[in-house]
Amino acid sequence: MAGWGEKFSKMTQSAVNKSKEVAEITKLTLNNNSLEAEITTVSNQIGEYVVANNLLAEDEIVGQKLQQIEELKAAIETNNAKIRELKNIAICEACGAEVPLTSNFCDKCGAQMKKPEPVVEEAPAPEVKVCVNCGKELALDVAFCPECGTKFE
C-alpha cells in the first residue's frame, strides 16, 4: 500500500506544480497584455503629438495621413454645425457651452453671445430697360417711357 500512497503523493505534487505553472503563465500573459496596451497608448500619444505639431509632414505617407485627418476633422465640424443648427444652439466662445440661439448671454459663464448674421438672399433684380433720354428704369414690355414719352423699339 505504500506504493499507492507514494504515487498519490507524486500525482498531487505534480498537479500542484502544474497549477502553479498555469497560474504563472496566466499572470505573465496578463502582464504582457497590460504592457501591450501601454505601448498602444504611448504610440497613440506619439501620433497625436505628430499630428498636433504637424511633424513629419514631408514624409509622403505621414503627409497623406495628416491630410486625411484634416479632411475628417472638416467633416466632423460640418456635422457638428448641422447638429447645432438642428438643435437651435450656438457655442459660447468664452467657455464652450451650448447656448440656445435665443439667448443674449451664456447661461454658464455670462458672456455675451454673438448673434449669427442673418443670411439675406437678394432677389434677382428684375430685368429692366433704361430710358436713353431720362435714365428711368422701365419694365421690358413698355413701348414708351412714362416719364418723358420716349418711344422704344
N, CA, C and O of each residue as an XYZ file, in Angstrom:
612
protein
N       0.802     -1.179      0.000
C       0.000      0.000      0.000
C       0.854      1.255      0.000
O       0.386      2.320     -0.402
N       2.083      1.148      0.439
C       2.981      2.289      0.465
C       3.228      2.815     -0.930
O       3.394      4.021     -1.110
N       3.256      1.935     -1.931
C       3.486      2.345     -3.300
C       2.347      3.207     -3.832
O       2.557      4.158     -4.585
N       1.133      2.844     -3.417
C      -0.025      3.603     -3.872
C      -0.030      4.992     -3.246
O      -0.326      5.960     -3.947
N       0.276      5.132     -2.002
C       0.327      6.407     -1.297
C       1.411      7.294     -1.890
O       1.244      8.506     -2.027
N       2.539      6.654     -2.243
C       3.637      7.405     -2.847
C       3.230      7.937     -4.220
O       3.543      9.076     -4.569
N       2.523      7.097     -5.004
C       2.054      7.519     -6.312
C       1.050      8.669     -6.179
O       1.098      9.639     -6.935
N       0.151      8.546     -5.218
C      -0.843      9.586     -4.979
C      -0.170     10.893     -4.591
O      -0.567     11.962     -5.052
N       0.837     10.808     -3.754
C       1.581     11.986     -3.311
C       2.281     12.651     -4.488
O       2.274     13.876     -4.607
N       2.892     11.835     -5.370
C       3.580     12.380     -6.544
C       2.566     13.027     -7.498
O       2.828     14.088     -8.065
N       1.406     12.376     -7.670
C       0.376     12.928     -8.556
C      -0.138     14.255     -7.999
O      -0.342     15.215     -8.742
N      -0.340     14.293     -6.695
C      -0.816     15.512     -6.061
C       0.215     16.621     -6.230
O      -0.125     17.752     -6.576
N       1.474     16.284     -5.984
C       2.559     17.262     -6.117
C       2.654     17.748     -7.568
O       2.867     18.935     -7.815
N       2.498     16.834     -8.518
C       2.540     17.178     -9.932
C       1.391     18.125    -10.293
O       1.581     19.086    -11.038
N       0.189     17.841     -9.751
C      -0.974     18.691    -10.018
C      -0.767     20.079     -9.433
O      -1.112     21.082    -10.059
N      -0.196     20.137     -8.216
C       0.083     21.422     -7.574
C       1.093     22.202     -8.413
O       0.916     23.396     -8.652
N       2.158     21.520     -8.861
C       3.179     22.182     -9.679
C       2.584     22.679    -10.991
O       2.907     23.775    -11.448
N       1.707     21.864    -11.601
C       1.066     22.254    -12.856
C       0.165     23.465    -12.631
O       0.131     24.368    -13.467
N      -0.567     23.499    -11.513
C      -1.434     24.639    -11.185
C      -0.611     25.902    -11.001
O      -0.999     26.977    -11.460
N       0.533     25.772    -10.324
C       1.423     26.924    -10.136
C       1.940     27.416    -11.482
O       2.040     28.618    -11.726
N       2.262     26.473    -12.340
C       2.769     26.813    -13.675
C       1.700     27.548    -14.485
O       1.981     28.565    -15.118
N       0.469     27.022    -14.459
C      -0.637     27.654    -15.186
C      -0.905     29.045    -14.618
O      -1.137     29.988    -15.375
N      -0.876     29.181    -13.296
C      -1.095     30.476    -12.659
C      -0.005     31.463    -13.073
O      -0.303     32.627    -13.343
N       1.232     31.025    -13.126
C       2.339     31.893    -13.519
C       2.215     32.302    -14.982
O       2.466     33.456    -15.327
N       1.829     31.362    -15.844
C       1.634     31.664    -17.261
C       0.519     32.699    -17.419
O       0.651     33.654    -18.184
N      -0.572     32.499    -16.691
C      -1.697     33.437    -16.760
C      -1.269     34.817    -16.280
O      -1.611     35.826    -16.898
N      -0.530     34.864    -15.189
C      -0.038     36.132    -14.640
C       0.854     36.839    -15.654
O       0.703     38.042    -15.868
N       1.776     36.118    -16.281
C       2.678     36.713    -17.257
C       1.922     37.160    -18.514
O       2.232     38.204    -19.088
N       0.930     36.368    -18.938
C       0.129     36.729    -20.101
C      -0.652     38.015    -19.835
O      -0.707     38.900    -20.689
N      -1.256     38.117    -18.651
C      -1.977     39.341    -18.283
C      -1.031     40.530    -18.232
O      -1.379     41.628    -18.668
N       0.153     40.312    -17.705
C       1.152     41.375    -17.645
C       1.529     41.825    -19.061
O       1.636     43.021    -19.332
N       1.726     40.856    -19.958
C       2.038     41.190    -21.354
C       0.905     41.989    -21.997
O       1.160     42.956    -22.714
N      -0.333     41.595    -21.748
C      -1.485     42.321    -22.292
C      -1.504     43.764    -21.793
O      -1.788     44.694    -22.547
N      -1.198     43.929    -20.520
C      -1.143     45.264    -19.939
C      -0.029     46.092    -20.570
O      -0.219     47.269    -20.877
N       1.141     45.470    -20.763
C       2.272     46.168    -21.376
C       1.970     46.527    -22.832
O       2.342     47.608    -23.290
N       1.300     45.633    -23.562
C       0.926     45.917    -24.944
C      -0.085     47.057    -25.020
O      -0.026     47.879    -25.934
N      -1.001     47.109    -24.074
C      -1.964     48.210    -24.024
C      -1.238     49.523    -23.751
O      -1.597     50.562    -24.306
N      -0.233     49.476    -22.910
C       0.552     50.675    -22.613
C       1.324     51.129    -23.854
O       1.429     52.327    -24.117
N       1.866     50.172    -24.618
C       2.557     50.509    -25.870
C       1.580     51.193    -26.830
O       1.925     52.186    -27.471
N       0.378     50.665    -26.923
C      -0.637     51.262    -27.797
C      -0.949     52.685    -27.350
O      -1.071     53.586    -28.181
N      -1.076     52.889    -26.048
C      -1.358     54.222    -25.514
C      -0.229     55.190    -25.854
O      -0.479     56.310    -26.301
N       1.010     54.759    -25.643
C       2.164     55.614    -25.938
C       2.250     55.883    -27.441
O       2.543     57.007    -27.849
N       2.002     54.876    -28.259
C       2.010     55.058    -29.713
C       0.951     56.078    -30.132
O       1.209     56.933    -30.979
N      -0.219     55.987    -29.548
C      -1.283     56.947    -29.842
C      -0.873     58.355    -29.424
O      -1.150     59.323    -30.132
N      -0.209     58.467    -28.269
C       0.253     59.772    -27.807
C       1.291     60.344    -28.766
O       1.281     61.542    -29.050
N       2.185     59.494    -29.264
C       3.176     59.943    -30.247
C       2.462     60.429    -31.503
O       2.774     61.492    -32.038
N       1.497     59.632    -31.965
C       0.741     60.018    -33.156
C       0.002     61.330    -32.966
O       0.002     62.180    -33.856
N      -0.624     61.499    -31.820
C      -1.343     62.743    -31.529
C      -0.376     63.921    -31.504
O      -0.705     65.005    -31.986
N       0.808     63.717    -30.947
C       1.825     64.774    -30.899
C       2.277     65.135    -32.314
O       2.407     66.313    -32.646
N       2.513     64.124    -33.142
C       2.939     64.353    -34.525
C       1.861     65.127    -35.274
O       2.164     66.068    -36.007
N       0.607     64.734    -35.093
C      -0.498     65.406    -35.777
C      -0.653     66.831    -35.258
O      -0.774     67.769    -36.046
N      -0.651     66.998    -33.935
C      -0.869     68.319    -33.342
C       0.216     69.311    -33.749
O      -0.055     70.504    -33.888
N       1.431     68.831    -33.938
C       2.545     69.710    -34.265
C       2.942     69.643    -35.734
O       3.959     70.206    -36.137
N       2.131     68.949    -36.533
C       2.358     68.819    -37.970
C       3.786     68.375    -38.280
O       4.440     68.912    -39.174
N       4.249     67.394    -37.530
C       5.594     66.877    -37.717
C       5.604     65.811    -38.802
O       4.588     65.168    -39.066
N       6.733     65.636    -39.410
C       6.952     64.602    -40.422
C       6.036     64.755    -41.634
O       5.818     63.794    -42.371
N       5.500     65.957    -41.843
C       4.587     66.180    -42.972
C       5.296     65.965    -44.296
O       4.656     65.677    -45.307
N       6.636     66.105    -44.295
C       7.379     65.907    -45.547
C       7.441     64.442    -45.955
O       7.697     64.132    -47.118
N       7.206     63.534    -44.999
C       7.138     62.111    -45.321
C       5.846     61.875    -46.097
O       4.774     62.297    -45.662
N       5.941     61.212    -47.225
C       4.785     61.049    -48.109
C       3.603     60.395    -47.394
O       2.481     60.896    -47.469
N       3.841     59.296    -46.713
C       2.749     58.568    -46.049
C       2.179     59.390    -44.897
O       0.962     59.501    -44.748
N       3.067     59.967    -44.081
C       2.587     60.786    -42.958
C       1.829     61.990    -43.497
O       0.781     62.349    -42.959
N       2.339     62.618    -44.546
C       1.656     63.759    -45.141
C       0.257     63.402    -45.623
O      -0.686     64.170    -45.433
N       0.124     62.234    -46.247
C      -1.190     61.783    -46.702
C      -2.123     61.550    -45.520
O      -3.299     61.912    -45.564
N      -1.594     60.949    -44.473
C      -2.419     60.670    -43.291
C      -2.824     61.974    -42.600
O      -3.952     62.099    -42.123
N      -1.900     62.954    -42.546
C      -2.238     64.250    -41.954
C      -3.341     64.930    -42.768
O      -4.263     65.513    -42.198
N      -3.250     64.857    -44.086
C      -4.292     65.424    -44.948
C      -5.622     64.712    -44.711
O      -6.674     65.349    -44.659
N      -5.567     63.390    -44.569
C      -6.783     62.609    -44.312
C      -7.403     63.039    -42.982
O      -8.623     63.168    -42.878
N      -6.577     63.259    -41.983
C      -7.084     63.702    -40.680
C      -7.750     65.065    -40.806
O      -8.812     65.283    -40.223
N      -7.152     65.986    -41.554
C      -7.743     67.312    -41.737
C      -9.098     67.211    -42.428
O     -10.039     67.916    -42.063
N      -9.197     66.345    -43.416
C     -10.476     66.152    -44.106
C     -11.523     65.568    -43.163
O     -12.686     65.968    -43.200
N     -11.115     64.631    -42.324
C     -12.048     64.038    -41.355
C     -12.485     65.084    -40.332
O     -13.658     65.138    -39.963
N     -11.552     65.912    -39.875
C     -11.898     66.977    -38.925
C     -12.884     67.963    -39.544
O     -13.816     68.415    -38.878
N     -12.680     68.296    -40.817
C     -13.594     69.211    -41.502
C     -14.990     68.603    -41.607
O     -15.991     69.295    -41.422
N     -15.051     67.312    -41.904
C     -16.353     66.633    -41.984
C     -17.039     66.619    -40.621
O     -18.254     66.798    -40.527
N     -16.256     66.404    -39.570
C     -16.821     66.419    -38.209
C     -17.367     67.806    -37.889
O     -18.462     67.924    -37.339
N     -16.625     68.849    -38.222
C     -17.076     70.214    -37.933
C     -18.340     70.537    -38.723
O     -19.244     71.190    -38.202
N     -18.409     70.093    -39.959
C     -19.619     70.302    -40.762
C     -20.813     69.613    -40.104
O     -21.891     70.196    -39.992
N     -20.613     68.375    -39.673
C     -21.688     67.645    -38.989
C     -22.080     68.344    -37.694
O     -23.267     68.466    -37.394
N     -21.092     68.805    -36.921
C     -21.390     69.498    -35.664
C     -22.176     70.779    -35.911
O     -23.083     71.106    -35.146
N     -21.838     71.505    -36.969
C     -22.575     72.729    -37.302
C     -24.025     72.394    -37.645
O     -24.940     73.108    -37.234
N     -24.235     71.326    -38.386
C     -25.599     70.905    -38.723
C     -26.360     70.479    -37.472
O     -27.547     70.773    -37.328
N     -25.667     69.781    -36.565
C     -26.293     69.364    -35.299
C     -26.710     70.591    -34.499
O     -27.827     70.652    -33.985
N     -25.807     71.573    -34.392
C     -26.137     72.795    -33.643
C     -27.329     73.513    -34.281
O     -28.204     74.026    -33.585
N     -27.346     73.539    -35.610
C     -28.452     74.182    -36.313
C     -29.766     73.458    -36.020
O     -30.785     74.097    -35.757
N     -29.741     72.130    -36.067
C     -30.955     71.357    -35.789
C     -31.391     71.496    -34.337
O     -32.586     71.503    -34.043
N     -30.421     71.608    -33.427
C     -30.739     71.754    -32.006
C     -31.026     73.209    -31.635
O     -31.417     73.500    -30.504
N     -30.832     74.120    -32.593
C     -31.065     75.539    -32.367
C     -30.177     76.091    -31.260
O     -30.642     76.808    -30.374
N     -28.886     75.748    -31.322
C     -27.948     76.211    -30.302
C     -26.719     76.827    -30.954
O     -26.430     76.609    -32.131
N     -26.009     77.601    -30.149
C     -24.713     78.152    -30.537
C     -23.718     77.713    -29.473
O     -24.106     77.234    -28.407
N     -22.444     77.877    -29.766
C     -21.399     77.548    -28.808
C     -20.820     78.852    -28.266
O     -20.421     79.729    -29.033
N     -20.779     78.972    -26.951
C     -20.208     80.150    -26.306
C     -18.711     80.185    -26.608
O     -17.999     79.215    -26.347
N     -18.237     81.302    -27.156
C     -16.821     81.427    -27.478
C     -15.956     81.513    -26.225
O     -14.771     81.182    -26.263
N     -16.545     81.957    -25.111
C     -15.770     82.120    -23.887
C     -15.554     80.807    -23.137
O     -14.454     80.542    -22.652
N     -16.606     79.982    -23.040
C     -16.478     78.766    -22.213
C     -16.774     77.477    -22.956
O     -16.527     76.395    -22.423
N     -17.297     77.563    -24.174
C     -17.571     76.359    -24.962
C     -18.908     75.700    -24.676
O     -19.190     74.624    -25.203
N     -19.731     76.324    -23.853
C     -21.034     75.740    -23.501
C     -22.009     75.876    -24.666
O     -21.892     76.775    -25.498
N     -22.977     74.956    -24.702
C     -24.056     75.049    -25.675
C     -25.100     76.012    -25.130
O     -25.540     75.889    -23.987
N     -25.488     76.973    -25.962
C     -26.405     78.025    -25.540
C     -27.517     78.141    -26.584
O     -27.235     78.134    -27.782
N     -28.775     78.248    -26.146
C     -29.858     78.425    -27.119
C     -29.617     79.666    -27.973
O     -29.111     80.675    -27.481
N     -29.978     79.591    -29.249
C     -29.775     80.725    -30.150
C     -30.525     81.970    -29.705
O     -30.141     83.085    -30.056
N     -31.595     81.789    -28.934
C     -32.391     82.931    -28.494
C     -31.752     83.672    -27.325
O     -32.202     84.763    -26.973
N     -30.708     83.102    -26.716
C     -30.074     83.733    -25.559
C     -29.128     84.853    -25.989
O     -28.394     84.738    -26.970
N     -29.173     85.932    -25.225
C     -28.234     87.032    -25.461
C     -26.938     86.828    -24.684
O     -25.895     87.366    -25.054
N     -27.010     86.040    -23.597
C     -25.846     85.785    -22.763
C     -25.751     84.293    -22.454
O     -26.763     83.595    -22.386
N     -24.528     83.820    -22.270
C     -24.289     82.420    -21.924
C     -24.796     82.166    -20.513
O     -24.500     82.930    -19.595
N     -25.562     81.090    -20.339
C     -26.093     80.774    -19.014
C     -25.074     80.058    -18.134
O     -25.361     79.767    -16.973
N     -23.905     79.773    -18.660
C     -22.850     79.129    -17.859
C     -21.818     80.136    -17.357
O     -21.407     80.079    -16.198
N     -21.392     81.071    -18.236
C     -20.323     82.000    -17.841
C     -20.741     83.462    -17.922
O     -20.007     84.335    -17.461
N     -21.906     83.745    -18.501
C     -22.401     85.116    -18.573
C     -21.867     85.927    -19.735
O     -22.206     87.104    -19.860
N     -21.049     85.345    -20.583
C     -20.504     86.083    -21.725
C     -21.618     86.430    -22.708
O     -22.574     85.675    -22.882
N     -21.470     87.596    -23.347
C     -22.456     87.998    -24.342
C     -22.293     87.117    -25.576
O     -21.183     86.872    -26.048
N     -23.416     86.656    -26.076
C     -23.406     85.788    -27.246
C     -23.471     86.637    -28.499
O     -24.217     87.613    -28.571
N     -22.678     86.250    -29.482
C     -22.748     86.906    -30.779
C     -23.921     86.309    -31.531
O     -24.077     85.091    -31.618
N     -24.726     87.178    -32.060
C     -25.863     86.717    -32.850
C     -25.372     86.421    -34.259
O     -24.639     87.218    -34.845
N     -25.774     85.279    -34.802
C     -25.354     84.972    -36.170
C     -25.944     85.991    -37.140
O     -27.088     86.423    -36.999
N     -25.152     86.352    -38.101
C     -25.612     87.283    -39.119
C     -26.718     86.612    -39.917
O     -26.539     85.498    -40.410
N     -27.866     87.281    -40.050
C     -28.922     86.668    -40.837
C     -28.488     86.599    -42.301
O     -27.886     87.527    -42.841
N     -28.804     85.502    -42.899
C     -28.470     85.313    -44.303
C     -29.569     85.967    -45.122
O     -30.717     85.524    -45.118
N     -29.198     87.022    -45.818
C     -30.165     87.737    -46.635
C     -29.917     87.344    -48.077
O     -28.877     87.640    -48.664
N     -30.895     86.679    -48.613
C     -30.786     86.296    -50.015
C     -31.397     87.407    -50.842
O     -32.575     87.738    -50.705
N     -30.578     87.968    -51.692
C     -31.066     89.038    -52.537
C     -31.852     88.431    -53.695
O     -31.410     87.497    -54.364
N     -33.026     88.997    -53.898
C     -33.828     88.541    -55.019
C     -33.157     89.031    -56.289
O     -32.655     90.154    -56.342
N     -33.150     88.204    -57.292
C     -32.521     88.663    -58.530
C     -33.261     89.899    -59.050
O     -34.490     89.966    -59.056
N     -32.484     90.835    -59.469
C     -33.072     92.074    -59.977
C     -33.875     91.756    -61.235
O     -33.406     91.051    -62.129
N     -35.096     92.291    -61.285
C     -35.880     92.033    -62.489
C     -35.185     92.703    -63.676
O     -34.550     93.750    -63.556
N     -35.332     92.070    -64.780
C     -34.723     92.646    -65.970
C     -35.505     93.895    -66.359
O     -36.731     93.883    -66.467
N     -34.763     94.953    -66.560
C     -35.392     96.225    -66.915
C     -34.634     96.835    -68.084
O     -33.529     96.420    -68.436
N     -35.272     97.830    -68.662
C     -34.556     98.631    -69.647
C     -34.545    100.053    -69.124
O     -35.403    100.446    -68.334
N     -33.575    100.811    -69.567
C     -33.392    102.180    -69.085
C     -33.644    103.131    -70.246
O     -33.155    102.950    -71.361
N     -34.411    104.128    -69.936
C     -34.719    105.135    -70.959
C     -33.441    105.887    -71.309
O     -32.750    106.392    -70.424
N     -33.131    105.960    -72.587
C     -31.913    106.635    -73.035
C     -32.028    108.148    -72.896
O     -31.013    108.843    -72.868
N     -33.235    108.661    -72.810
C     -33.435    110.107    -72.727
C     -33.380    110.612    -71.283
O     -32.693    111.594    -71.001
N     -34.107    109.939    -70.350
C     -34.186    110.458    -68.976
C     -33.531    109.549    -67.931
O     -33.351    109.975    -66.790
N     -33.168    108.308    -68.287
C     -32.498    107.391    -67.364
C     -33.426    106.594    -66.467
O     -32.949    105.853    -65.607
N     -34.718    106.717    -66.634
C     -35.670    105.982    -65.801
C     -35.630    104.501    -66.157
O     -35.554    104.122    -67.326
N     -35.684    103.656    -65.089
C     -35.740    102.202    -65.302
C     -37.182    101.826    -65.611
O     -38.119    102.265    -64.943
N     -37.330    100.999    -66.645
C     -38.659    100.644    -67.117
C     -38.767     99.142    -67.294
O     -37.764     98.456    -67.491
N     -39.970     98.645    -67.225
C     -40.227     97.232    -67.492
C     -39.913     96.950    -68.952
O     -39.940     97.847    -69.794
N     -39.622     95.710    -69.232
C     -39.220     95.340    -70.584
C     -40.340     95.467    -71.610
O     -40.076     95.625    -72.802
N     -41.579     95.399    -71.157
C     -42.684     95.358    -72.112
C     -43.269     96.726    -72.477
O     -44.243     96.781    -73.228
N     -42.704     97.839    -71.969
C     -43.262     99.160    -72.300
C     -42.768     99.615    -73.665
O     -41.645     99.321    -74.076
N     -43.636    100.336    -74.352
C     -43.279    100.852    -75.673
C     -42.828    102.304    -75.591
O     -42.067    102.782    -76.433
N     -43.325    103.017    -74.531
C     -42.980    104.426    -74.351
C     -42.583    104.664    -72.897
O     -43.118    104.028    -71.989
N     -41.654    105.569    -72.684
C     -41.246    105.943    -71.319
C     -42.359    106.786    -70.721
O     -42.737    107.801    -71.307
N     -42.906    106.387    -69.550
C     -43.987    107.177    -68.944
C     -43.484    108.499    -68.357
O     -44.288    109.365    -68.012
N     -42.168    108.660    -68.243
C     -41.593    109.859    -67.654
C     -41.414    110.969    -68.702
O     -41.788    112.122    -68.489
N     -40.825    110.572    -69.843
C     -40.513    111.594    -70.848
C     -41.168    111.335    -72.198
O     -41.115    112.198    -73.075
N     -41.784    110.172    -72.389
C     -42.508    109.882    -73.622
C     -41.627    109.313    -74.722
O     -42.110    109.143    -75.841
N     -40.358    109.009    -74.462
C     -39.511    108.477    -75.500
C     -40.028    107.129    -75.940
O     -40.424    106.309    -75.112
N     -40.027    106.888    -77.272
C     -40.527    105.641    -77.834
C     -39.393    104.612    -77.864
O     -38.255    104.935    -78.205
N     -39.721    103.372    -77.504
C     -38.764    102.283    -77.557
C     -39.084    101.388    -78.727
O     -40.248    101.190    -79.076
N     -38.040    100.847    -79.331
C     -38.254     99.962    -80.465
C     -37.825     98.577    -80.158
O     -37.936     97.693    -81.008
